[in-house]
Amino acid sequence: MTAQDMRFHPDTSTSNGTKHVSNRSQSKISSNGTNGHSATNGTPSPPQNGISSSMARSTAKSFYGHDREEVTRLLIQGLDDLGYHGAANKLSQESGYEVESPTVAHFRHAVLQGDWTQAESLLFGSEPPDEGGGVSIHNGDPRGLRFVDGVDQDRIRFQLRTQKYLELLEAKDLGRALVVLRQELTPLKQDRTSLQHLSSLLVNSPDGLKKEARWDGATGESRQLLLHDLSKSIAPSVMIPEHRLANLFDQVKQNQVAHCLYHNPTSSPSLFADHICERSQFPLRTVLELNQNAGEVWAMKFSHDGRRLATSGQATDVLIFDTSVFQELYRLTDHTDHVAYLAWSPDDTHLVTCSHDKTARVWDADSGQCILKIDHHGPSVVTTAAWSPDGQSFVTGSLHGDHRLCLWSIEGHQIYNWSINYRTQDCDISPDGKRLVVISSETQIIVYNFETREEDYTINLKSKMTCINVSRDSKYMLINMAHGEIQLIEIDTAEIVRRFLGQQQGEYMIRSCFGGADQNLVISGSEDARVYIWHKANGTLIECLEGHQSSGCVNVVAWNPAHPCMFASGGDDRKVRM
């Protein structure tokens, strides 16, 4: 497909004399939030000797160094995304460009309407049948659409036919579904496990089918999601990715934020001016010290709404502070030994604490009362806990015994016990609920599918680790290494994205975390009694702050998720500094 295919020709005809149907003139085809456009402005202006007036006025191919066609087509798509359909139509008529060809528009329509034969024909191409004269009903290019280099076309066929198969099962048309499975899916020789799973769906009811296939049906969003996935394999010059202009704006902002060392505002940068944050706007000085802890501070977390701060450590008490006035709200006193870890539930109504007294306890955060005691970890300290996104269950981990990693209901019932041969040092659950990430007290990171409870993969490292945090977008895990390094690892690929260096760590437990309004910072304590802050996007060490007494460690840090100019540090000096 060439650039000429994207020019707007009102009177262009097919070889048999039938007028091409533009995606701009087919409002039904271009509905459902697609790249097409509504027919709102009527008929385009008459051409002048075959050339539109705009083409006569502007023949330069470059727009300040950018391709004019690409810019214009993106503007047309962006105007439609904004709801300015008349302006989009006018720009298309005046420029002579369309967002996409009629073939792409018909392909989009075929997928959204569930016309799978037509969709395959338009996508991969087919010669129109010889009908001995008359008008052909074939609307596509016999060559099909152009794909991104290296795309496995059989995989794309498998995706299309899987949707077709599932819809036949949903309609209880088992005979045709079986034909599709045997004659259309199996010959593609894709993953055998996927085929076996599809075969097992034959015995499900429609509701069971949706649950087992994790699919919302023909009338749900499945077709739109399929179209979105397929579009990634089609050359972007042929089928522009959805909301491309907005995505380019996002990239511009992300690039500016990546180069802004002290970026910490809650609002998005403006497109009108280059973005920069001044150092004077960054939280760099201690404004308050909390001295109520009776021992070294080892664990500390703000509630998700930022209104409370919980601290614990060497002493047996857990303290909860009101962050508006920094007064002590509750002192939780039921533990009988060190309290090394704590975690707020997603809705901040509960707090789970883990102790060397070999128990975990769940507290009502509004009353300070203990409502649950977990003592099934045997003769082992409980080292860590993590809440599921719905707040109805939580995971605890310990170093020894038969319950080293367990999932509990909020009522205290054991839901699942992972059979493991390692000692659990720390864990976290991704906010999207898909992954449970665990670090052992040795040198392993184990990633589980939290929905199926099955292990996804294991990473073996050369150094021991002390803590883990999963980012709010569920894409990254932050790992503190015992040899004085913090690693940012992409969860889906298990690849190390960035290393953060400078802090001292070797002998003691140091806990780092994400910081800043958009979690664009990394912050950690250190054995040299300082607090270190890095820029997450480029790894630059922004600040090294004098933290606590020079003779001890800064063991833990926490950034307020609701107030980006507030963070806290806790140390061996028994102080929490704000």
N, C-alpha and C positions, 0 to 999 in steps of 0.2 A: 504494500500500500504506500503510495507516494504522497508528497505534499499536495499535489493536485487533487487527490481524493478528498481532501478536507476543505476545498474551495466550495463556496456556496453557488450552485448553478440552478436557478429556479426552473429552467426549461430543459434540464438534462434528462435524457431518456435512456431506458435500457435498450438493448439490441432489438427487442421485439416491439418497440414502440410504447411500452408501458412506462409511465413516469416513475422515477425513483422516489421512494418514500423517505424523506429526511427525518432524522430524529427530532428536529425542531418542529416539524409539522405533525408529529404524532404524539399528542399529549398523553394518550394511554400508554404508549411505549415508554415514555420518559418520566412516568410518575414513580412513586415509591422511593423518593430520595435518590435518584440516579443522576448520572452525568448528563442526561438529556435535558431538553428544554420545553416549556409549555408554548403552545402556539397562541400567542397573545396579541401580536402586533400585525397580524394579517399578512398580506402578500408583500414580498420584497419589492423594492423600487425596480422599474424596468431597466434592463441592461442597456448600455450605450455602445452599439456596435460590438456587442459580445463582451464588453468590459464594464464592470461596475464603476460608478463615479468615484468611489473610494480608491479603487485600484488605480484609476487614472491619476488621482491626487497624490497617492503615496506608493512609491515603488521601492523605497529603501528596504532592504532585507534586514537591517540591523536597527535595534532600538537600544541606544546607549550600550552597545556591545552585546546585546541579547538578541536572539532570533525573534524577528517580528511575529512570525506565525505562532511560535510557542507562547509568547507573551499574550497575544490576542486571544488564543484559544483558552488560556488560563483565566483571563479576565472574563470571558463569556461564562465559563464554568463558575467562577467566583460570584459573578452577578446573580446567576441562578441560585447559588447556595444562599445568597443574602436575601433572596426572594424578589429581586428586581428583574422579573422575567421579561417585561417590556424592554428594559434597557439592554438586556442580554440579546433579545431578538434584533433590536436596532443595531447593536454593535456587530452582530453576525452579518446582517444585510449590508452594512456600510463597509465592513472590512472584506467581505467575501469569504470568511472562514467559518467553519463549523467545528464544534467540540469533537465530534466523532462522525464517522461515516454511517450511511444507512445500514450497512451490514452489521456494524457494532450495535446500533440501536435495536435491530431485529434480534440479534443474539441476546441482548439484555432482556428484551421482551419475552423471548422464548424461555429463558431460564426462570424468570419471575412468574410465568404462566404455566410452567411445568410441561412445556412442549419439548421433550428430551430428544426426539428424532431431529426436529428442526434445529435445536441448539447444537447438537453434534455436527450436523451438516454445515451450519454457518461457521462453527469454530474451526473445523478441520478441512472444510471444503468438499465439494462434490460437484460433478458435472450435472447440469440440468438434464432431465431425461428428454430423449428425442420423441416428441409427441406427434410428429408429422404435421407441424404447422400450428397455428393458433398462438395464444398468449401463454408464456411460461409463468408458473406461480413461484419459481425459485427466486428468492430475494437476495441470495448471498453471492459472495465472490467464490468462484470454483476453486480458487487457491486457498480459501480459508483465511483466518486472521493470522497475523504474524506474531510469533511467540518470542519471548525472551530467550536469548542464546542458552543452550544447554538444558532446556526444559524437557522433562520426561513426559511425552505426550500420552503414553499409556497410563501414567499416573493421573493425568487430567481426565482421561476417559473413565478411569476407575472412580473418580470423585463424582462425575456426572451420573454414572450408572448406579452408584451406591445410593444417591438421592432418589433415583427412579425406583430402585428396588425397595427402599424404605417406604416410599409413598404407596407402592402397590401393596405392601404388607399392611400399612395403615388402613387401606381401603378394603382389606380382607380378600384381595384378588391373589390368592396363594398360587394358583396355576401359572399366571403370567410372571409372578415374582420368582417362582422356581425356574422358569425359562430364562429370565434375566440373570439369575445366579449362575446357572449352568452354562449358558451359551454366550453371555456378554461379559460377566465379571471374571469367571474362572479362566477363560483363555488369555486374559491379560497378564496372568502369572505374577500378580502382586503378592504382597506379604501373606503367607499362608495363615498366620494367626488372625489377620483381619478377615480372611475368607471364612475361617472356622467360626469366628464371632458372628459374622453375617448369617451363616447357616443356622446358628443356634437361635436366631431371632424368629425363625419360622413358627415356633411354638408359642410365641408370646401374644397376649392380648394387645390391642392398640395402646393402652396405658402402660402395660409392661414393656412394650416395644420402645416407647419414648424414654422410659427410665433406663433400660438396659443399653440403648444406643446413645443415650445422652443427646437427644434430638427432640425438637419441639413440634414436629409435624409439618405437613405441607402448608397449613394456614398460619404457622408461626413465623419465625425469622429464619428458618433453615435455608430457604431459597436465596434470600438476600445475603446470608452469610456465605453460601456457596458461591454466589456471584462475586462477592468481595474477594474470596480466596482465589477463584479462577482468574480474576483480573490481574493478580500479581504475576501470573505466568504469561500474560499477553503484553506485547511491546507497549510501553507507556505512550509512545507517539501515536499508537493506534487507539488505545483505550486509556485515556488519562486517569490516573488513580483518583479515587473519590476525594473531594475537598482538598485538591492539591495546593491551591493558593494558600489556604489556611495553614496547611502543613508546612509550606515554605516560610510563612510568617513565624510559625513555631520554631523552625530551625534558626531563623535569624535571631529570635529572642534567646534561644538556648545558647547560641554562639556568643552573644553578648554577655550572658550570665556566666558562661565558662571563662570569660576573660575579665570578669569583675571579681576581684579577690574577696572583697568584703560584702558580697551580695547577701542580703538578709531581709529584704522587705517582703511583706505578705502580698502586695499587689504585683501584677504582671508588668514588666517593662513596657513603656510606650513605644509604638512604632515611629513616632514623630521625631525622636531624637536618640542619639547614641546613649547607651545606658552606662552609668557608673555610680557606685556607692562609695561614700567617703569613710575613711577609717574611724572618724569621730562618731559615726552612727552605729558602730559595732560595740557589743558588750565586752569591755576590756577591763573594767575595774570592779573590785569587790564592794558591794553596797551593804552587805549584811552577813553576819556570822550567826549560825545556830549552834549552841553549845549544850543542848539537852541530851545528846547521846552519851551513854555511860561507858562506851568502849569505842574501839576503832570502827569507822564506818566502811562497810563492805558492799552494801547494796542500797540503791536509791533510784526511785522512779517517780516522775510526775504522772498524775492521772491524765487521761486523754483530753479532758476538757481544760487541763492546766490549772485547776482550782486547788488541787491538793498535791502534796509531796510526801511520799512514804520513805522512811530510812530505817536501816537495820545494820547489824554487823556482829561485832565481838560480844556485845551484851545480849541478853535474852529478850529485851524489849523491842517492839516495833513502834516507831513514832510516825504519826500522821499530822502534817501541818496544813493550815489554811494559808495558801500563797498570797491572798489579798492583804493579810496583816502579819503573816508568819507567826501565828500563834499555834500552840500545840492543840490539836483537836482531840486526839485519842492516843493513849499509850496501851498497846496490846501486849499483855503480860503472860499469856498462857504457855509459851515455850519455856523449856528448862535448860536450853543450851544456845550456842551461837545461832543467829539467824542469817544465813549466808545469801539468801535470794528472796526476791518478792516480785509479784507481777499483778497489775491491775487488769480486771476483766474489761472487754471492749466497751461496755456501757458504764464503767467505773462504779458499778454497784457492789462489786466484790473485790477482795484482795486475797491472793494466795501467797503464803509464806513457807519457806523451806528451811529446815533447821538441822543442826547437828544432833538434836535430840531424837533423830530418826523418824520424825513426823513432818507432814505437811498439813497446814491448816488453812481453811477458807474462812474469811471474815466478812461480815456485813459492813460495808464501808460507811454506811450512814449511821450505824449505831455503835460500831466498834466491837460487836459481839462475835465470838467464834461460833460458826454454824456447822462446821465440818472438820473432822480430824481424820487424816489418812495415816495409818500406822502399819501398812502392809508391806513396807519395804524391808522388813527384817532388821538384821543387825547392821544397818548401813545408814549413813547420813543421807538426807535428801538434798540433792545439789541444785536442782533447777525445776522450773515449771513454765508452761506456756498455755495460753487460752486459745480455744477454737474461736473463729470469727463470730459465731452466734452466741458466745458466752455461756452455752449450755454444757460444755465439757472442757476438760483441761488435761494436759499431759504433765506427769512428774517423772523425774529421773533420779537415779541413785547410783552409787559406786559398786555395790555388792548385792547378793541375794538373787531371788527368782523374779523380782519385780524391778528390774533396772530401768525399764521404760514402760509406763502404763498410761492408758487413757481412762479418765474417770468422768462420770456424770456429775453434775452439780449437787446431786443428792448423795454422792459417795459410792455409787455402783461402779464396779470395774467394767468398762466397755471392751477394752482390748489390752492384752499384754504382749508386747513384742518379745519374741524369743531371741535374745542377743547374747553375745559372749564378750562384750566390751563394757567398760565402766562409763556411765553417762556423766559427762562434765557439764554440758550446757545444751539447751535446745531452744528452738523457736518455730512457730507456725506462721507461714506466709499469710498476709491479710486476705488473700483471695481464697484461702482454705485448701489450696491444692497441694502444698508441700509441708512436710515436717522435716526440719534440718537439725541434725544432732552432731555434736562433737564429742569424741571420746576423751578420756583422760590420757590416752596415748597419742596417736598422731593421725586419727581418722576423722573425716567428715562423712556422715552417712545421710543421704537424702532419700526420704520416703514419699511415696504418693499417699497423702493423708486421707484421700477418699477411699482408696482400695487397701491401705495399710501395707502395700508391697514396697520393697526397696527399689528405688530408681537407679541409684549408682552410689559408689563410694570413692572418695578421694583420699589417697594416702600421701601425707606430707612428711617432711623431714624434721619438723619441729612440733613440740606440743603446743596446744592452744588453750586459751583461758576463757574466752567468751565468744558468743555469736549474736548477731542482730540481723534480721531480715528487713529490707527496706519497705516503705509504705506501698510502693508500686509492685511489690512481690518479685522484682527482677534480680535483686542483688542480695548477697549475704556479706556481712562485715565480720572478719575473723581477726581476733587478737592472737598474735603468735608470741610464744614465750621468749623468743630470741630478739625481741625488740622490733617487731615489724607488724603492721596491720595490712591485711589483704582484702581487697574488694573483688568478689568472685561473682560472675554471672551465673545464676542458678540453672538456666536452661542449658547452657553449654559447658558448665563447670570450668570455664576459662578464667584465669586471673586477669581482671581488667586494669587494676592499679595497685601499687604498693605505696604505703605511707610510712615514712622513716623519720627518725629523730628522737622519739621518746625512748626512755630506758625501761627495759623489762627483762627479767631473767629468772628471778627467784620467787616473786610474789604474784598473786592473782590481781591483774589489772583489767578493768572493764571499760571498753570504749563504746561509742554509740554514734548514730547519725545526728547531725545538728542543722540548725538553720530553718528558715521558713519552708523551704522546699526540699529539706534534707540534702542540700547541696554542700554541706560541710561534714567533716569527720572530726570528732573530738575524743581525746583520751587523756587519762591520767598517766603518771609515770613514777618510777622509783626515785627520781631526783626531786620529788615534791613539786613538780610543775604540771601545768595543763597545756596540752598541745592541740592546736587547731589547724586543720588542712582544708584546702579547697578540693572537694570530691572529684570534680571534673578533670583537673589537671595534676593533682597530687602535690601542689605547692604548699609548703608549710607557711601558713599565714601569721600565726602568733605562737609564742611560747611564753605563757604567763606564770608568774610566781604564784604558786598555789597555796601551800600550807607550810608547816614548820619544816625546815631543811633537813631534819633528821629522820623523816618518815616518808611514806609513799602517799601519792594521791591514788586511791584504790578504784574510785568509781566516779563517773560523770553522768549527768542527765541534762537534756535540753528540753525546755518547756515547749510542748507541741502547739500550744495555743498562743504563747507569747514569745515570739522568736528572738527577742532581745533579753531573754532570761535563761541562764543555765546555772547548774549547781555542781559542786565538786565535794567529794567526801574523802577524808584521809585518816592516816594513823593518829593524827592529833585529836581525834574524836570530834572534829568540827565539820560542819557543812557550810561551805561558803557560797553565797549567792552573787 
